[in-house]
Amino acid sequence: MKMKKKLASVLTVIMLACNLPWQAQAAAPIVSNKPHKAPVATPPAVSEAQPVRAVPEPAAVKADTAVKPAAEVKAPKQTKPEKKAKKTGKKKSKKTKEKQSKVQVQQSNWRLKVAQQKLQVLGFSDERPSGRMTEATSTALKSFQKQHKLKADGELNDATYQKLTWEAFAKEGIPKVKGKEIVSRAAKYKGVPYVFGGTTTKGFDCSGYVQYVFKDCKAKLPRLADEQALQGIFVTQKQLRPGDLVFFTTYAAGASHVGIYAGDGQFWSASSSKGVMLSSLKDDYWKQRYYGARRVLITNGEVYK
């Protein structure tokens, strides 16, 4: 009996040992070689008709102005003086611009600059000519006006300017030589051929001819026509006297041709077509090209309106 019990217990042990792997295999999960997709969490659907409400800002963000000092809260009151300052700044800039424009106009005042030069020549001023009306210029003008019995207001009116130019010319112009003498010498060279750049009796150009005639009478003039046009004082055609210079615009702009007025509307010049000849100011060619006239002989007298 004991042997039977021992055998039975051995058999049960053997059977239990044989059953353990099968139980372990049954308990273990089945593993597949194929990859598995992880479950995706889908968000709740949002309807377009019902948009998501914005999250309200915290009270601290909205209350930024509350933490600012009182001076900053009353900012509109401080902006008023700034606006006024801007307006005054604009007014000042306008005034300065107006002053600058006036100065520019005065600086470009050629007539005033010439008057300052004449005041220097006559000894009324040692100021450098600038074309600007200064206290020194006004004082010099007053002194000149008093000496010549003009209205002493220190302003450069027409009468003062005319007198200034004449008095300076009377000091710097060609003295003693008379207009008739110049005209007779000019006629002496009638028929001399035209030569560009010519300055002798073998051939003249226009300004070379005029310079030669005046040199014959012991009077000096510059060589070129545009330089001769800066000599003496301006005269109109009605004021012309024998010996005055007449200028024309021909091959170049400005005073590019010059002649000697002979009286009765005629003048002597070295023409490019016929050489030295007598021409008329009324001829269509010269009439259309007339540029102006200058008086270089003091003996031809002061110019009046």
ZABA-231168 format. One line per field, with one value per residue: x, y, z negated of N, C-alpha, C in turn; residue number from 1. Coordinates in steps of 0.05 Angstrom, whole numbers, plus 5000, padded with zeros to 4 digits. Layout:
ZABA-231168
n.u c(X,...);
n.v c(Y,...);
n.w c(Z,...);
ca.u c(X,...);
ca.v c(Y,...);
ca.w c(Z,...);
c.u c(X,...);
c.v c(Y,...);
c.w c(Z,...);
num c(NUM,...);
END
This chain:
ZABA-231168
n.u c(5017,5036,5075,5045,5022,5066,5083,5040,5043,5091,5078,5040,5072,5105,5069,5050,5096,5102,5059,5068,5098,5061,5021,5047,5058,5006,4991,5025,5026,5006,5054,5063,5098,5085,5080,5044,4995,4995,4943,4907,4892,4835,4817,4763,4709,4706,4660,4648,4610,4606,4654,4716,4719,4757,4808,4800,4841,4885,4871,4913,4941,4907,4904,4949,4955,4939,4980,5015,5047,5014,5028,5038,4989,4960,4975,4954,4951,5005,5021,5003,5037,5080,5060,5052,5105,5123,5094,5114,5166,5160,5143,5189,5224,5202,5209,5265,5276,5253,5286,5334,5322,5316,5367,5393,5371,5390,5445,5449,5440,5460,5463,5468,5517,5550,5543,5568,5620,5630,5626,5672,5711,5704,5719,5684,5675,5706,5689,5682,5654,5591,5539,5499,5457,5484,5498,5543,5545,5497,5508,5551,5525,5490,5527,5548,5501,5488,5532,5524,5476,5428,5370,5381,5375,5400,5387,5389,5367,5343,5363,5407,5439,5449,5479,5522,5547,5562,5597,5638,5654,5672,5718,5748,5743,5757,5793,5792,5797,5759,5695,5688,5740,5752,5716,5733,5783,5767,5741,5784,5806,5774,5753,5794,5810,5773,5799,5800,5817,5852,5892,5916,5930,5933,5894,5833,5794,5729,5733,5788,5795,5767,5796,5845,5834,5821,5869,5901,5885,5907,5881,5859,5832,5802,5818,5778,5710,5668,5694,5702,5650,5640,5661,5660,5596,5526,5485,5426,5397,5376,5407,5457,5521,5571,5628,5614,5607,5577,5542,5531,5496,5521,5554,5560,5530,5511,5554,5582,5599,5625,5622,5636,5600,5578,5543,5478,5451,5487,5545,5614,5648,5686,5666,5651,5640,5651,5695,5723,5672,5618,5557,5485,5443,5391,5387,5360,5389,5427,5392,5361,5398,5418,5451,5467,5494,5553,5583,5647,5678,5694,5685,5639,5598,5552,5502,5433,5365);
n.v c(4976,5025,5030,5036,5086,5119,5113,5135,5188,5202,5199,5240,5283,5282,5290,5340,5369,5364,5391,5447,5481,5485,5515,5562,5578,5587,5630,5672,5730,5734,5749,5789,5795,5836,5908,5949,6000,6060,6082,6139,6201,6236,6304,6342,6359,6424,6472,6515,6551,6562,6594,6589,6619,6676,6679,6718,6776,6779,6817,6849,6861,6893,6937,6971,7026,7041,7035,7074,7137,7198,7242,7221,7201,7248,7263,7289,7345,7359,7355,7400,7448,7427,7425,7480,7496,7472,7500,7552,7541,7530,7581,7610,7584,7598,7654,7656,7633,7671,7715,7693,7688,7741,7759,7730,7753,7805,7794,7779,7826,7861,7914,7943,7923,7944,7998,8000,7990,8037,8075,8062,8076,8131,8145,8144,8100,8043,7993,7924,7907,7875,7870,7872,7910,7947,7979,8010,8018,8046,8093,8113,8124,8165,8206,8215,8231,8279,8311,8318,8343,8313,8275,8257,8200,8153,8111,8071,8099,8114,8163,8171,8126,8136,8184,8167,8129,8163,8200,8167,8147,8195,8201,8156,8148,8160,8217,8284,8269,8278,8263,8273,8272,8217,8194,8215,8191,8138,8136,8140,8091,8064,8011,7976,7907,7852,7812,7757,7763,7803,7862,7904,7952,7921,7884,7879,7855,7865,7886,7892,7932,7977,7984,7998,8047,8080,8077,8104,8155,8162,8136,8086,8020,7956,7893,7855,7850,7838,7853,7907,7923,7929,7975,8046,8079,8062,8078,8099,8090,8139,8174,8171,8194,8219,8179,8145,8076,8022,7961,7893,7830,7777,7728,7702,7695,7753,7811,7809,7837,7901,7972,8041,8097,8144,8186,8212,8163,8126,8082,8063,8004,7941,7899,7830,7818,7862,7888,7947,7993,8040,8037,8031,8039,8028,7990,7927,7881,7898,7923,7883,7856,7889,7905,7941,8003,8040,8094,8119,8163,8219,8271,8269,8278,8279,8230,8238,8225);
n.w c(5000,4984,5022,5068,5056,5057,5109,5135,5117,5140,5194,5198,5188,5232,5273,5260,5268,5323,5342,5331,5372,5412,5387,5378,5429,5447,5415,5433,5477,5547,5595,5651,5714,5747,5750,5704,5707,5668,5626,5646,5617,5627,5635,5607,5650,5682,5694,5751,5749,5697,5670,5634,5572,5555,5506,5450,5434,5378,5319,5303,5349,5379,5346,5352,5356,5307,5272,5285,5271,5248,5279,5329,5343,5353,5405,5452,5438,5436,5489,5515,5506,5535,5587,5596,5595,5641,5679,5671,5685,5739,5756,5745,5780,5829,5828,5827,5876,5910,5899,5918,5972,5985,5977,6016,6062,6056,6059,6112,6136,6186,6202,6154,6138,6178,6166,6115,6131,6161,6120,6092,6130,6131,6081,6037,6007,5978,5978,5995,6057,6057,6072,6035,5994,5945,5881,5886,5941,5949,5919,5949,5996,5980,5968,6020,6047,6020,6034,6088,6091,6088,6067,6003,5981,5975,6009,6069,6119,6187,6205,6171,6184,6239,6236,6206,6240,6282,6257,6240,6289,6313,6286,6300,6355,6426,6436,6465,6521,6579,6609,6664,6683,6677,6713,6763,6768,6770,6820,6853,6863,6899,6940,6927,6925,6895,6844,6805,6738,6751,6740,6764,6817,6861,6857,6822,6766,6736,6681,6677,6714,6691,6643,6665,6690,6646,6619,6655,6642,6594,6552,6509,6516,6500,6532,6553,6576,6539,6492,6501,6498,6445,6429,6410,6408,6412,6469,6503,6570,6585,6555,6577,6599,6645,6646,6605,6586,6622,6617,6639,6647,6679,6706,6658,6592,6553,6550,6608,6653,6670,6679,6699,6682,6729,6734,6756,6758,6777,6781,6775,6792,6794,6838,6852,6904,6940,6919,6886,6879,6888,6855,6844,6787,6795,6834,6851,6837,6796,6762,6740,6711,6673,6612,6571,6542,6523,6488,6491,6492,6454,6470,6500,6467,6409,6396,6401,6384);
ca.u c(5000,5055,5089,5025,5019,5091,5082,5019,5053,5112,5064,5028,5093,5114,5047,5050,5120,5097,5037,5076,5104,5036,5006,5062,5053,4979,4989,5040,5011,5015,5070,5063,5120,5075,5078,5017,4991,4987,4917,4909,4871,4822,4806,4734,4703,4700,4641,4654,4588,4611,4683,4727,4721,4784,4812,4803,4866,4884,4865,4938,4949,4890,4908,4976,4955,4933,5004,5031,5043,4993,5038,5035,4960,4952,4992,4943,4958,5033,5025,4996,5061,5097,5049,5059,5133,5126,5084,5133,5189,5153,5143,5217,5237,5192,5223,5293,5276,5248,5311,5354,5314,5322,5396,5401,5363,5409,5471,5448,5433,5483,5463,5479,5545,5563,5543,5589,5646,5633,5632,5701,5727,5701,5730,5664,5674,5727,5676,5684,5628,5579,5512,5481,5455,5494,5498,5566,5537,5476,5522,5566,5506,5481,5548,5549,5477,5491,5552,5513,5450,5407,5356,5400,5361,5416,5377,5399,5347,5353,5379,5433,5454,5458,5499,5545,5561,5574,5620,5660,5664,5687,5745,5762,5739,5778,5791,5803,5792,5732,5682,5693,5767,5750,5701,5750,5804,5753,5736,5810,5812,5753,5762,5813,5796,5768,5815,5794,5840,5869,5895,5933,5918,5933,5868,5821,5768,5714,5744,5815,5792,5759,5819,5866,5825,5824,5898,5910,5878,5919,5861,5862,5809,5809,5821,5755,5684,5653,5708,5697,5622,5639,5674,5643,5569,5506,5469,5406,5402,5369,5428,5482,5536,5594,5650,5604,5609,5552,5547,5512,5499,5523,5561,5559,5512,5523,5567,5602,5607,5626,5627,5639,5578,5587,5522,5457,5442,5507,5568,5637,5657,5699,5647,5664,5635,5663,5716,5715,5652,5598,5531,5463,5430,5364,5388,5347,5409,5437,5370,5352,5420,5428,5454,5468,5515,5568,5598,5673,5692,5682,5677,5612,5580,5537,5478,5408,5341);
ca.v c(5000,5048,5032,5047,5114,5132,5114,5154,5215,5208,5204,5266,5303,5281,5301,5369,5381,5364,5411,5475,5496,5491,5536,5587,5587,5597,5656,5693,5742,5728,5772,5788,5809,5860,5932,5958,6030,6070,6095,6169,6215,6256,6326,6346,6375,6452,6481,6541,6569,6569,6596,6587,6645,6685,6679,6746,6783,6783,6845,6864,6870,6916,6959,6982,7055,7046,7035,7097,7161,7217,7260,7208,7199,7273,7268,7309,7372,7364,7357,7427,7465,7417,7434,7508,7498,7465,7523,7574,7533,7534,7609,7619,7574,7615,7680,7653,7629,7697,7730,7682,7694,7770,7762,7720,7773,7827,7786,7778,7853,7869,7943,7952,7917,7964,8024,7998,7994,8066,8089,8058,8092,8159,8150,8146,8075,8023,7967,7906,7905,7849,7869,7873,7936,7948,8005,8025,8027,8067,8117,8123,8135,8190,8226,8221,8246,8306,8325,8324,8356,8293,8268,8241,8180,8129,8090,8071,8104,8117,8188,8167,8107,8149,8203,8151,8118,8184,8212,8147,8147,8219,8197,8133,8146,8172,8246,8302,8260,8285,8243,8279,8262,8188,8188,8221,8170,8114,8137,8139,8063,8053,7992,7956,7881,7839,7789,7748,7767,7825,7886,7924,7963,7899,7870,7883,7845,7888,7897,7901,7958,7998,7988,8012,8075,8095,8079,8126,8180,8161,8127,8057,8003,7928,7881,7841,7865,7835,7868,7936,7928,7934,8001,8069,8079,8054,8099,8089,8100,8168,8188,8167,8216,8210,8168,8124,8049,8007,7932,7875,7801,7765,7699,7690,7709,7776,7831,7796,7855,7928,7993,8068,8113,8167,8206,8208,8135,8109,8074,8050,7978,7923,7877,7806,7816,7883,7902,7971,8007,8056,8023,8045,8024,8022,7967,7904,7862,7909,7930,7858,7846,7910,7895,7963,8023,8050,8119,8116,8189,8237,8295,8266,8289,8263,8219,8245,8211);
ca.w c(5000,4982,5048,5086,5050,5066,5139,5143,5112,5161,5219,5197,5190,5260,5289,5255,5281,5352,5349,5326,5396,5427,5373,5382,5456,5448,5401,5447,5499,5574,5606,5681,5728,5760,5732,5697,5705,5642,5628,5649,5602,5645,5620,5611,5674,5677,5715,5762,5740,5669,5667,5607,5559,5546,5477,5441,5422,5349,5310,5300,5375,5386,5327,5354,5351,5279,5256,5293,5254,5256,5300,5355,5349,5364,5428,5471,5430,5442,5518,5525,5510,5557,5613,5599,5601,5669,5694,5670,5700,5767,5761,5746,5804,5851,5826,5835,5905,5922,5896,5936,5999,5989,5979,6043,6081,6053,6069,6141,6146,6201,6203,6128,6138,6194,6150,6095,6145,6167,6095,6087,6149,6124,6054,6016,5992,5982,5974,6018,6070,6052,6082,6012,5981,5917,5869,5898,5968,5945,5910,5971,6016,5969,5972,6048,6053,6009,6050,6115,6088,6093,6043,5986,5966,5974,6026,6096,6139,6214,6207,6158,6200,6263,6229,6197,6263,6297,6243,6241,6317,6317,6273,6312,6384,6444,6435,6485,6548,6588,6626,6693,6690,6680,6738,6786,6770,6778,6849,6867,6870,6915,6960,6917,6925,6870,6837,6778,6720,6761,6724,6778,6842,6882,6854,6795,6758,6726,6656,6683,6728,6671,6625,6680,6694,6621,6613,6672,6629,6567,6533,6505,6513,6500,6558,6562,6576,6514,6472,6507,6490,6416,6424,6410,6397,6431,6481,6522,6597,6586,6541,6591,6610,6660,6629,6587,6597,6625,6616,6653,6643,6706,6707,6631,6574,6540,6568,6625,6674,6659,6698,6688,6692,6745,6736,6775,6759,6792,6766,6789,6781,6812,6844,6863,6933,6956,6904,6873,6895,6873,6856,6831,6766,6805,6851,6838,6825,6771,6744,6727,6695,6655,6584,6552,6547,6500,6490,6479,6493,6435,6484,6512,6447,6390,6407,6387,6394);
c.u c(5018,5069,5071,5022,5043,5091,5062,5029,5075,5099,5052,5048,5103,5094,5047,5074,5116,5077,5046,5083,5080,5021,5020,5058,5025,4976,5003,5024,5023,5029,5071,5087,5111,5072,5049,5016,4982,4960,4920,4885,4859,4810,4776,4730,4696,4682,4649,4633,4592,4641,4691,4728,4749,4785,4815,4830,4864,4881,4891,4947,4933,4895,4936,4976,4950,4959,5022,5027,5023,5002,5035,5006,4950,4970,4981,4951,4987,5038,5019,5020,5079,5087,5055,5088,5138,5117,5104,5158,5185,5154,5172,5230,5227,5206,5252,5295,5271,5273,5332,5348,5320,5352,5405,5394,5383,5436,5472,5440,5458,5485,5475,5509,5561,5565,5565,5617,5651,5639,5661,5718,5727,5711,5709,5662,5698,5716,5678,5656,5616,5551,5491,5481,5462,5493,5521,5559,5516,5489,5538,5548,5495,5502,5550,5525,5478,5510,5542,5484,5427,5393,5373,5385,5376,5406,5387,5376,5359,5371,5406,5450,5466,5481,5525,5561,5575,5599,5644,5672,5680,5715,5761,5761,5761,5774,5801,5797,5763,5721,5687,5720,5767,5737,5718,5772,5791,5749,5762,5816,5790,5765,5782,5799,5793,5786,5809,5819,5859,5868,5911,5918,5919,5906,5859,5798,5754,5726,5773,5815,5786,5782,5841,5859,5829,5853,5911,5906,5888,5899,5862,5835,5818,5808,5794,5729,5669,5667,5703,5668,5619,5651,5653,5616,5549,5491,5449,5412,5396,5392,5455,5494,5560,5617,5641,5607,5582,5559,5524,5517,5498,5529,5561,5540,5526,5534,5589,5611,5606,5633,5629,5617,5588,5567,5502,5449,5462,5530,5589,5643,5671,5680,5661,5660,5650,5686,5706,5696,5633,5570,5510,5450,5401,5364,5376,5367,5418,5415,5361,5374,5432,5428,5454,5490,5527,5582,5625,5689,5678,5672,5649,5590,5564,5511,5454,5385,5325);
c.v c(5025,5052,5045,5077,5130,5135,5135,5183,5223,5215,5232,5289,5305,5295,5332,5383,5383,5385,5440,5490,5504,5514,5563,5598,5598,5625,5678,5703,5734,5752,5768,5804,5834,5884,5939,5989,6038,6084,6126,6181,6237,6278,6329,6364,6403,6462,6509,6561,6578,6571,6595,6615,6651,6686,6708,6751,6786,6812,6861,6875,6895,6940,6970,7011,7061,7048,7059,7120,7180,7235,7248,7204,7225,7282,7289,7338,7379,7367,7384,7445,7455,7425,7464,7512,7492,7487,7546,7568,7537,7564,7620,7610,7590,7642,7678,7648,7655,7715,7720,7689,7724,7774,7752,7740,7797,7819,7785,7805,7865,7900,7954,7946,7936,7991,8023,8001,8023,8082,8086,8076,8122,8166,8153,8121,8058,7995,7950,7903,7877,7847,7868,7901,7935,7976,8022,8035,8049,8094,8130,8136,8162,8212,8234,8238,8275,8323,8334,8334,8338,8288,8249,8221,8153,8105,8093,8074,8109,8141,8184,8148,8120,8169,8189,8141,8139,8195,8193,8146,8172,8218,8176,8132,8160,8202,8260,8294,8266,8265,8248,8269,8232,8181,8193,8201,8143,8113,8134,8111,8049,8034,7972,7929,7870,7815,7781,7748,7789,7850,7908,7933,7943,7883,7873,7863,7868,7901,7907,7928,7981,8004,8004,8041,8091,8098,8101,8153,8181,8154,8096,8043,7974,7916,7869,7857,7862,7849,7898,7943,7934,7961,8023,8066,8073,8079,8086,8100,8129,8185,8186,8193,8205,8202,8148,8097,8035,7977,7916,7846,7788,7735,7686,7707,7732,7796,7818,7813,7884,7948,8020,8085,8138,8190,8200,8179,8117,8103,8061,8024,7961,7899,7854,7804,7837,7898,7927,7987,8022,8042,8039,8027,8016,7999,7943,7885,7872,7916,7906,7848,7867,7900,7917,7982,8032,8076,8116,8143,8208,8262,8293,8273,8269,8254,8226,8229,8230);
c.w c(5000,5008,5069,5082,5060,5096,5149,5139,5132,5187,5219,5200,5219,5278,5285,5269,5311,5360,5345,5351,5411,5414,5377,5410,5460,5436,5416,5471,5526,5586,5636,5691,5742,5741,5728,5696,5678,5645,5628,5634,5620,5628,5625,5634,5666,5700,5724,5753,5712,5664,5638,5596,5550,5516,5468,5428,5392,5342,5309,5326,5383,5369,5327,5347,5322,5263,5263,5274,5265,5278,5327,5363,5361,5387,5447,5464,5437,5472,5529,5527,5531,5584,5617,5607,5630,5686,5695,5685,5730,5774,5763,5771,5828,5851,5836,5865,5920,5922,5916,5965,6005,5993,6007,6065,6081,6064,6099,6153,6160,6201,6177,6127,6154,6179,6129,6107,6151,6142,6086,6104,6141,6096,6032,5999,5998,5977,5999,6031,6067,6064,6060,6000,5952,5907,5881,5926,5967,5937,5933,5992,6006,5974,6002,6056,6044,6026,6077,6115,6096,6066,6026,5968,5963,5991,6054,6116,6167,6217,6195,6174,6225,6258,6220,6221,6280,6283,6242,6269,6323,6306,6288,6343,6400,6445,6461,6514,6556,6608,6656,6701,6694,6706,6763,6790,6779,6808,6865,6876,6886,6937,6951,6914,6897,6867,6809,6761,6729,6744,6738,6804,6865,6880,6825,6791,6744,6701,6660,6697,6708,6653,6640,6684,6669,6613,6630,6659,6600,6545,6532,6502,6512,6528,6569,6559,6550,6490,6476,6498,6461,6409,6423,6397,6420,6442,6500,6550,6600,6573,6556,6602,6625,6642,6609,6602,6599,6628,6628,6646,6671,6705,6679,6613,6560,6560,6584,6649,6662,6682,6684,6700,6705,6746,6758,6779,6773,6774,6784,6775,6802,6816,6857,6893,6950,6942,6891,6891,6876,6877,6841,6810,6775,6825,6836,6824,6797,6751,6727,6707,6675,6626,6563,6559,6521,6507,6476,6479,6473,6448,6498,6492,6430,6403,6389,6399,6412);
num c(1,2,3,4,5,6,7,8,9,10,11,12,13,14,15,16,17,18,19,20,21,22,23,24,25,26,27,28,29,30,31,32,33,34,35,36,37,38,39,40,41,42,43,44,45,46,47,48,49,50,51,52,53,54,55,56,57,58,59,60,61,62,63,64,65,66,67,68,69,70,71,72,73,74,75,76,77,78,79,80,81,82,83,84,85,86,87,88,89,90,91,92,93,94,95,96,97,98,99,100,101,102,103,104,105,106,107,108,109,110,111,112,113,114,115,116,117,118,119,120,121,122,123,124,125,126,127,128,129,130,131,132,133,134,135,136,137,138,139,140,141,142,143,144,145,146,147,148,149,150,151,152,153,154,155,156,157,158,159,160,161,162,163,164,165,166,167,168,169,170,171,172,173,174,175,176,177,178,179,180,181,182,183,184,185,186,187,188,189,190,191,192,193,194,195,196,197,198,199,200,201,202,203,204,205,206,207,208,209,210,211,212,213,214,215,216,217,218,219,220,221,222,223,224,225,226,227,228,229,230,231,232,233,234,235,236,237,238,239,240,241,242,243,244,245,246,247,248,249,250,251,252,253,254,255,256,257,258,259,260,261,262,263,264,265,266,267,268,269,270,271,272,273,274,275,276,277,278,279,280,281,282,283,284,285,286,287,288,289,290,291,292,293,294,295,296,297,298,299,300,301,302,303,304,305);
END
